[in-house]
Amino acid sequence: MDSPDSNMDSDTLSRLTTLRRQYFQLVEPSKIRWPDDVTLIRSDVQSWMFNKMFDVESVAFPPPEEYQLRALKLLIAKLEGSIFDPEKDEISDDLMSTLAVLFSSKIAPESTTIQQKAFVTYEYPSRSHKGIDDEYRITVLESRLVLASAGTTGLRTWEASLLLASFLTSERGQMEVVGKRVFELGSGSGMLSILCAKYLGVSSIVATDGNEGIVDALKTNIFLNKIDSEGPNHSTIRTAALKWGWPLNASSFAEDYGMEVPDVVLGADVTYDKYAVPCLVSSLRELFDLNPALQVLIAATIRNEQTFEVFQTACKRNGFSMELIDFPQKSEHQQDGPFISTSIPIQIWRIANPQAPRDTSSY
């Protein structure tokens, strides 16, 4: 059942759309930007929230029940606090019934559910078109723990991936990848590669990771997003294991990865371990040997400046040029999706071979 979007003013619909995006990205409920009391108590607004967020029959990839319960409890509390005239102001029966069902369910505590994989949906408003429903939407099944039970950090989407994806969905960023052969290092949940294949018009893309278990999980997320079966403009994603520092050569590249040498390499949050940096830079060196005109885009969360300096030093030692891309993070209250903490800076760098002729047609 559809909610009455057409009867809402654009400002209300925009705020509700941001609310929905935060909810499906599993933003902590206390940090969600809930509408004001006057807006919340409206019956059409409550109907919209039920239909778009809590209706089990219309939501394809719901958050964990534990998260739903926490979010809905907070919403009901806000609705109760927004009642001005008990004779006129009402709380949606659908929302109350859903809360009752969740309360009666045997839901494990957050400390348990956070150890399990969950559906997380990331939405990017399209920068090249107007319209509230024109958006890029990626759903992945991922771990919410920093370190997953498999002993790896690769089963979740890191914030550097979200910022790099935001850049690539901008008009300027799309020109970096449209029609190009793209190769991703350290793909993790695969969100970035899925975005490129589903919406950004890449010629082909290979998502790689050094962990075989993560490569298998990648295939599940590709299936969830119907890359192979939906939409004539989608590019097929290939997946492959790649341990940094292992030899790469032109004769076996097509056989191993199912593509010609790439035009663009993407990497997000791949510089966090100074001990892995030499292997990472070694792989970049071999990729530049395969294609001297290669462009590399690296998004780095600067948790430790000394660690990132190790990466910068290794790049310079190998003769790479490094250019900081001007794409600042939005403040958290201005973000409309995805939602990224600004407590730690994230930077996007272009790495290139300064000896190679550079294609400037995209800039």
Secondary structure, DSSP 4 states (H G I P E B T S, - for coil): ----GGGS-HHHHHHHHHHHHHHHTT--GGGS-PPPHHHHT-HHHHHHHIIIII-TTT-SSPPPHHHHHHHHHHHHHHHHHH-S-TTT----HHHHHHHHHHHHS-PPPHHHHTTSEEEEEEEEE-SSS--TT-EEEEEEEEE-SSS-TTS-STTS--HHHHHHHHHHHSHHHHHHHTT-EEEEES-TT-HHHHHHHHHS--SEEEEEES-HHHHHHHHHHHHHTTTTTS-TTPPPEEEEE--TTS---HHHHHHHHSSSSPSEEEEES--S-TTTHHHHHHHHHHHHHH-TT-EEEEEEE-S-HHHHHHHHHHHHHTT-EEEE---PPPPGGG--SS----SS-EEEEEEE-TTSPP--TT-
